[in-house]
Amino acid sequence: MTQERRGGGRRSRLERSGSAIPQLPWQRVENPYPPMQLLDEERMEALHATSMRILSELGIRVMSDRVMDIFEAAGAIVDREEKIIRVDESIVMEALKTVPSSFTLTSRNPAKQITLGGNALTFGLVAGPPNVHDRINGRRQGNLADYKNFTRLAHFFNSIHIIGNQVVAPIELPANSRHLDTYHANLTLSDLSFHCTAIGRERAMDGINMMAIARGITLDEMRASPGVITIISVNSPRLLDDAMTDGLIAMAEHGQPVTVTPFTLMGAMTPVTLAAALAQQNAEALFGITLTQLVNPGAPAMYGAFTSNVDMKSGAPAFGTPENAKANIIAGQLARRYNLPYRTSNANASNVVDLQAAYETEMATWGAVLGGANMIYHAAGWLEGGLTASYEKLVLDVEILQNMMEFLRPLPFQEDDLGFEAIKSVPAGGHFFGSEHTMSRYTTAFYQPMLSNWQNYGSWTEAGSKDALERATEIWQQALRDYEEPALDPAIREELDAYVARRREEIAASGE
Amino acid sequence: MTQERRGGGRRSRLERSGSAIPQLPWQRVENPYPPMQLLDEERMEALHATSMRILSELGIRVMSDRVMDIFEAAGAIVDREEKIIRVDESIVMEALKTVPSSFTLTSRNPAKQITLGGNALTFGLVAGPPNVHDRINGRRQGNLADYKNFTRLAHFFNSIHIIGNQVVAPIELPANSRHLDTYHANLTLSDLSFHCTAIGRERAMDGINMMAIARGITLDEMRASPGVITIISVNSPRLLDDAMTDGLIAMAEHGQPVTVTPFTLMGAMTPVTLAAALAQQNAEALFGITLTQLVNPGAPAMYGAFTSNVDMKSGAPAFGTPENAKANIIAGQLARRYNLPYRTSNANASNVVDLQAAYETEMATWGAVLGGANMIYHAAGWLEGGLTASYEKLVLDVEILQNMMEFLRPLPFQEDDLGFEAIKSVPAGGHFFGSEHTMSRYTTAFYQPMLSNWQNYGSWTEAGSKDALERATEIWQQALRDYEEPALDPAIREELDAYVARRREEIAASGE
């Protein structure tokens, strides 16, 4: 209901401006098709067995005494000198039993609650780039103004379900408190859930607290109905740093979901073979997820995958490669083997929004969708291997996501859809443009694209010969003009402002 | 063997020029994965039943008395006045029994024999555009010089398996004999099989005769080992013109494969619903394939699909849409239901080689591959809804096809690929760049792209900030420089020249 009213309001403003950007309505996306299986059961078992050997024989290095205590209490073998934790399969399998196979994430707009698990598919805004780029203003360092614009665009474009962890770093703000500014922007400029920064316990707690304020609920209520999520990156190979595990523990303790994503670029952070990379990714992801359950059995957690290759000539990361697409599919097989919700990405390595950016993103997107991903992270705006958040790339990505959403929509298949009578009504060699069957359906029969231009060459030339990149610029500019800030109870707004002010002072005082 | 020697020769020339374009070797591509199923058995049965009602109750209009005779002899009900042939399911099913589920196509280079059927996947050059475009010389009408260049590129790029029917029309040549010039170019500038023009019996026969000459075999030997193929387009809805059926009959009589492809744009040539479009496509395709078997039981034939939608605002054709991707998959389900080799396309509707051209092509390519296509026609060079053959698009497409070929390559999965010892050899937090496991594999571990650039932003900028489109121009220019005409026995060359000269005179004299 809420989003319908909001949508109605938006339409009326767009009608006044006469410039509505065609887009699909906000919706929960479901992938109705069985995921693709690239590996048979025997090979899946071999991957699992290798992962278990990695965990039990080689172990994972952690910098946190608390994590060592937790695993030791669970029966793991902890080498305090080397800071290596070796975990037997039985401990891991026992822990995985309590992970929910599916969970929800509820923002301050309950109508936009999303599900992570099952056949639900969600798309996340790009997260983390130090730079930002658009065709008009060029490439620049991350800053709060651009952060806010990307947040507005994430709110505006219905296919973006969740805000990633810091779409761009607002580097003009103090590093130790800028998370407060970005959380504040997320909660005031959009009504979406977001990833909070889990570098240390405090940043995670600020995200949890601020979402609870925005929703007008207590931390206990948030525990029963998670509102924020985080990603814990593993410093592959086999290393988890202190701040990350602190963040993980804070989130798990409060019942907020944790995605554990090893950073596994083949040939650099893993062996050069995909089988080995996946075995290592699997070991590292399961280690982190095991930790969430040792902290708080039943806490929601996601299996994260980020396996791609590097350019072996330069060591530069590559994305959207054939190997990356395969990894996206097999990682899904692994996640389902353990009954875990599955997060992956659809990244690309291009330096510019060009053909390469498009085809690499498509390769990775298809891999993710065929792999049964529940969340495609970095799905809108990722450029330059993740070093730049791009306005035009965001528009391109929204088009790619919308195309995929429509591909996943089941086919209407009633008697009338089979159209025998319609075919009978048109003579051989005739056409169906004016037939009643067409007229009654044509406005909704096909996906209406946002970025694609289907004019013939003459009309397209007369209209200025604008290619898709130029049109993408016009679309994000229009979207920012059409954007309307979602209503927020002034009392909640005040409470959020006060929280940020207080915490900013505390952080400044502590000299963290 | 032949292509290895040829490849060796090419490499040595490239080494001299110092400018090798990285590309995959010539290969037979197999799709090892089960095709995607968008429709369940019940819905497939409903599609089939609707198609059979279309054929038996509504019928297909044909302009040829001979075709009416053939169907009448087979028991169909022929309305001579309306020129409508109504065919019962039993006639169709009986005819389909004799279609080979798989066949080979052998060019003058037997090492490049391709299979059409089973899990074989082949890629065809774009066919038919009246215009041609490249970034240096702009858009122009089709001509023989560009025809020849595209033929050279099809020979040069190993991922292109077959030359389509007239990549561009050489419009400066007489319309009634230009097929001789294009066949001659196909057979001298490349060593690939090609689609011959089947507008009328004579054009088909010229293609068959010239391929037989090039292979040094008789028409009887060609009958046992097909060398050319054609596409018969249905003028949907439900109309087959005279020239097309003459061409079909000539090909089938001589044992050369016929692809029957209805031209079914939803909302224009079919009802606006995908289910109806597929039912109609299926009826029309099966009608043409039935004709091939009535002419010559056992003649090779392919199920052709070209179902996409139009822009309902303008009536302009759209390709690479979500509907087109679904159609590509379900058409594959239909083809396999009848045990027929399956041809489809991966078209796009962009007017320029831009983001749209890339993502629409990717959507359609994934639909085709997931649909189990045996031939993706128009797979390299298609632009502007098929009205332009584009040099840069061809390069983009080769990259897309190569990525797909690598995606389809089964994963190495030996004990050593699982890499436990390699993982053990690198400490937590270390890297694998210099490890023995990496060093012994890194040159071949990953697909090396042709068009993608994975330099970091700084290096890329220093190298001139060339986007993928600019690089595509450089690649086709380099490919034309590196191209080497495949050797051809001078006696065969002479015979081909003489055939063309004689036929040109005959055609001029006949005033056809």
Contacts between the chains, C-beta under 8 A, distances in Angstrom:
chain1	res1	chain2	res2	distance
A	33	B	36	6.7
A	33	B	37	8.0
A	33	B	38	7.2
A	36	B	33	6.7
A	36	B	36	7.9
A	37	B	33	8.0
A	38	B	33	7.3
A	38	B	411	6.8
A	39	B	411	7.2
A	39	B	413	7.7
A	43	B	411	8.0
A	43	B	413	5.5
A	46	B	413	7.3
A	46	B	418	6.2
A	47	B	418	7.4
A	50	B	418	4.7
A	50	B	419	7.7
A	50	B	420	5.5
A	53	B	420	5.8
A	54	B	420	7.0
A	54	B	423	6.0
A	57	B	424	7.6
A	58	B	423	6.5
A	58	B	424	5.7
A	59	B	428	8.0
A	60	B	428	7.0
A	61	B	428	3.6
A	61	B	429	6.6
A	84	B	428	7.1
A	235	B	429	5.9
A	237	B	423	6.6
A	237	B	426	5.8
A	237	B	427	7.9
A	237	B	428	6.0
A	237	B	429	7.0
A	237	B	430	6.4
A	237	B	431	7.9
A	237	B	432	7.6
A	238	B	423	7.9
A	238	B	428	4.0
A	238	B	429	7.4
A	239	B	428	4.5
A	239	B	429	4.0
A	266	B	445	7.3
A	266	B	446	7.4
A	267	B	432	6.2
A	267	B	433	7.0
A	267	B	438	5.8
A	267	B	442	6.2
A	267	B	445	6.6
A	267	B	446	7.4
A	268	B	431	5.6
A	268	B	432	6.2
A	268	B	433	6.2
A	269	B	431	6.5
A	269	B	432	7.0
A	270	B	419	7.7
A	270	B	423	7.4
A	270	B	432	6.3
A	271	B	419	3.8
A	271	B	422	4.1
A	271	B	423	6.3
A	271	B	432	5.6
A	271	B	435	7.3
A	271	B	437	5.2
A	271	B	438	6.6
A	272	B	432	6.8
A	272	B	437	6.7
A	272	B	438	4.5
A	272	B	441	5.0
A	272	B	442	5.6
A	272	B	445	4.4
A	272	B	446	7.8
A	273	B	412	6.5
A	273	B	416	7.9
A	273	B	417	4.4
A	273	B	418	7.6
A	273	B	419	5.5
A	273	B	437	7.7
A	273	B	441	6.8
A	273	B	445	6.7
A	274	B	411	5.8
A	274	B	412	7.8
A	274	B	417	7.8
A	275	B	411	6.4
A	275	B	412	7.0
A	275	B	413	5.4
A	275	B	417	4.3
A	275	B	418	4.9
A	275	B	419	6.8
A	276	B	417	6.4
A	276	B	418	5.7
A	276	B	419	2.6
A	276	B	420	7.7
A	276	B	422	6.1
A	276	B	423	6.5
A	276	B	437	7.8
A	277	B	419	7.9
A	279	B	418	5.6
A	279	B	419	6.8
A	279	B	420	7.4
A	279	B	423	7.5
A	280	B	419	7.7
A	280	B	423	5.7
A	309	B	445	7.4
A	309	B	446	4.6
A	311	B	454	4.1
A	312	B	442	4.3
A	312	B	443	7.0
A	312	B	445	6.8
A	312	B	446	6.4
A	314	B	454	6.8
A	314	B	455	6.8
A	314	B	456	7.7
A	314	B	459	7.8
A	315	B	433	6.5
A	316	B	454	4.8
A	316	B	455	6.6
A	316	B	456	5.7
A	317	B	454	7.7
A	318	B	446	7.4
A	318	B	452	7.6
A	318	B	454	5.1
A	321	B	403	7.4
A	321	B	446	6.7
A	321	B	447	6.2
A	321	B	449	7.7
A	322	B	403	5.4
A	322	B	404	7.7
A	322	B	406	3.6
A	322	B	407	4.2
A	322	B	409	7.6
A	322	B	447	5.0
A	323	B	406	7.8
A	323	B	446	5.7
A	323	B	447	6.9
A	325	B	407	5.4
A	326	B	407	6.5
A	326	B	411	6.5
A	330	B	411	7.9
A	349	B	452	7.1
A	349	B	454	5.1
A	350	B	452	7.5
A	350	B	453	7.3
A	350	B	468	7.1
A	351	B	453	7.1
A	351	B	455	7.3
A	351	B	456	8.0
A	351	B	457	5.2
A	351	B	460	4.6
A	351	B	461	7.8
A	351	B	465	7.7
A	352	B	465	7.4
A	352	B	467	5.0
A	353	B	355	7.0
A	354	B	355	7.6
A	354	B	467	4.0
A	354	B	468	4.4
A	354	B	469	6.3
A	355	B	353	7.1
A	355	B	354	7.6
A	355	B	355	7.2
A	355	B	357	7.6
A	355	B	358	4.7
A	355	B	396	5.4
A	355	B	451	7.3
A	355	B	467	7.5
A	355	B	468	3.9
A	355	B	469	6.0
A	355	B	472	7.2
A	356	B	451	6.6
A	356	B	452	5.1
A	356	B	453	6.8
A	356	B	467	7.8
A	356	B	468	4.2
A	357	B	355	7.6
A	357	B	468	8.0
A	358	B	355	4.7
A	358	B	358	3.7
A	358	B	359	5.0
A	358	B	362	7.3
A	359	B	358	5.0
A	359	B	359	7.7
A	359	B	361	7.9
A	359	B	362	5.7
A	359	B	396	7.4
A	359	B	399	6.9
A	359	B	400	5.6
A	359	B	403	7.1
A	360	B	452	6.9
A	361	B	359	7.9
A	362	B	358	7.3
A	362	B	359	5.7
A	362	B	362	3.6
A	362	B	363	7.4
A	362	B	366	7.6
A	363	B	362	7.4
A	363	B	403	5.9
A	363	B	407	7.4
A	366	B	362	7.6
A	366	B	366	5.0
A	370	B	370	7.8
A	384	B	457	5.7
A	385	B	456	7.8
A	387	B	457	6.7
A	388	B	457	7.8
A	396	B	355	5.4
A	396	B	359	7.4
A	399	B	359	6.9
A	400	B	359	5.6
A	403	B	321	7.4
A	403	B	322	5.3
A	403	B	359	7.1
A	403	B	363	5.9
A	404	B	322	7.7
A	406	B	322	3.6
A	406	B	323	7.8
A	407	B	322	4.2
A	407	B	325	5.4
A	407	B	326	6.5
A	407	B	363	7.4
A	409	B	322	7.6
A	411	B	38	6.7
A	411	B	39	7.1
A	411	B	43	8.0
A	411	B	274	5.8
A	411	B	275	6.4
A	411	B	326	6.5
A	411	B	330	7.9
A	412	B	273	6.4
A	412	B	274	7.8
A	412	B	275	7.0
A	413	B	39	7.7
A	413	B	43	5.6
A	413	B	46	7.3
A	413	B	275	5.5
A	416	B	273	7.9
A	417	B	273	4.4
A	417	B	274	7.8
A	417	B	275	4.3
A	417	B	276	6.5
A	418	B	46	6.2
A	418	B	47	7.4
A	418	B	50	4.7
A	418	B	273	7.6
A	418	B	275	4.9
A	418	B	276	5.7
A	418	B	279	5.7
A	419	B	50	7.7
A	419	B	270	7.7
A	419	B	271	3.8
A	419	B	273	5.5
A	419	B	275	6.8
A	419	B	276	2.7
A	419	B	277	7.9
A	419	B	279	6.8
A	419	B	280	7.6
A	420	B	50	5.5
A	420	B	53	5.8
A	420	B	54	7.0
A	420	B	276	7.7
A	420	B	279	7.4
A	422	B	271	4.2
A	422	B	276	6.1
A	423	B	54	6.0
A	423	B	58	6.5
A	423	B	237	6.5
A	423	B	238	7.9
A	423	B	270	7.4
A	423	B	271	6.3
A	423	B	276	6.5
A	423	B	279	7.5
A	423	B	280	5.7
A	424	B	57	7.6
A	424	B	58	5.7
A	426	B	237	5.7
A	427	B	237	7.9
A	428	B	59	8.0
A	428	B	60	7.0
A	428	B	61	3.6
A	428	B	84	7.0
A	428	B	237	6.1
A	428	B	238	4.0
A	428	B	239	4.5
A	429	B	61	6.5
A	429	B	235	5.9
A	429	B	237	7.0
A	429	B	238	7.4
A	429	B	239	4.0
A	430	B	237	6.4
A	431	B	237	7.9
A	431	B	268	5.6
A	431	B	269	6.5
A	432	B	237	7.6
A	432	B	267	6.2
A	432	B	268	6.2
A	432	B	269	7.0
A	432	B	270	6.3
A	432	B	271	5.6
A	432	B	272	6.8
A	433	B	267	7.0
A	433	B	268	6.2
A	433	B	315	6.5
A	435	B	271	7.3
A	437	B	271	5.2
A	437	B	272	6.7
A	437	B	273	7.7
A	437	B	276	7.8
A	438	B	267	5.8
A	438	B	271	6.6
A	438	B	272	4.6
A	441	B	272	5.0
A	441	B	273	6.8
A	442	B	267	6.2
A	442	B	272	5.6
A	442	B	312	4.3
A	443	B	312	7.0
A	445	B	266	7.3
A	445	B	267	6.6
A	445	B	272	4.3
A	445	B	273	6.7
A	445	B	309	7.4
A	445	B	312	6.7
A	446	B	266	7.4
A	446	B	267	7.4
A	446	B	272	7.8
A	446	B	309	4.6
A	446	B	312	6.4
A	446	B	318	7.4
A	446	B	321	6.7
A	446	B	323	5.7
A	447	B	321	6.2
A	447	B	322	5.1
A	447	B	323	6.9
A	449	B	321	7.7
A	451	B	355	7.3
A	451	B	356	6.6
A	452	B	318	7.6
A	452	B	349	7.1
A	452	B	350	7.5
A	452	B	356	5.1
A	452	B	360	6.9
A	453	B	350	7.3
A	453	B	351	7.1
A	453	B	356	6.7
A	454	B	311	4.1
A	454	B	314	6.8
A	454	B	316	4.8
A	454	B	317	7.7
A	454	B	318	5.1
A	454	B	349	5.1
A	455	B	314	6.8
A	455	B	316	6.6
A	455	B	351	7.3
A	456	B	314	7.7
A	456	B	316	5.7
A	456	B	351	8.0
A	456	B	385	7.8
A	457	B	351	5.2
A	457	B	384	5.7
A	457	B	387	6.7
A	457	B	388	7.8
A	459	B	314	7.8
A	460	B	351	4.6
A	461	B	351	7.8
A	465	B	351	7.7
A	465	B	352	7.4
A	467	B	352	5.0
A	467	B	354	4.0
A	467	B	355	7.5
A	467	B	356	7.8
A	468	B	350	7.1
A	468	B	354	4.4
A	468	B	355	3.9
A	468	B	356	4.2
A	468	B	357	8.0
A	469	B	354	6.3
A	469	B	355	6.0
A	472	B	355	7.2
